């Protein structure tokens, strides 16, 4: 790591800590974890919290994580590009009657509804998320027709269908699209959750 | 900006579209460069009687294909020669084509 890289991370951490983020190191990968109020009680089983996923040969996708959320501070992503790890910002368990054979658009709506209700019940969490992902609070509000958006909350995040049945995870988009080892963590053997439990 | 035309043309122009659109296509047995597609902002679209399907989509007989956000991500993870195959793979497997 160069001196410049170290300086960037230190600067990043300064910003992060000012916003109540803590640093977490996991086997060489570094993430910034927000200090949150703990497990949330969303209508759809929503959960504030970060799971830093660990890729091992027989243990892909198992959480070794701690409570918290998010992975970025300021505009710098501190996740190493070749890391097999990714972080979640928020996660929900879909009701069993919403899969299989329910559209991705509907899943996005349900997830956005859960996150919106979490924001309404925890303004501190909402404020922290807005700092990290500007526009996310408005992005999950119901629209003029009263319906929740069928897209991700903002362009910087995406709802990921995890391997576990019914589990949707909100990820930084740059984690989801990153090439390399993390793809096998996110999509073991080249398949994502929607192609497994999302379809019949 | 809404688009209606061939998939290959949508791919070419993908970067110019807003991320929050959804892409619909004609029913297909094998996704091809010539497959007809359209883009719609579903959150603002007029809906059909089922209260969910955009009216324009229903009238065309099109089906949900992929979000623009996912399409743009897929295209970042592949080269132009493999674009259609990579989109087809993502739609079928919910993962990026290596």
Interface residues (C-beta under 8 A of the other chain):
Chain A: X103 X104 X105 X106 X143 X147 X149 X150 X151 X152 X155 X158 X161 X173 X176 X177 X179 X183 X186 X187 X190 X191 X192 X193 X194 X195 X196 X198
Chain B: X19 X20 X22 X42 X43 X44 X52 X64 X67 X69 X70 X73 X76 X77 X92 X93 X94 X95 X96 X97 X98
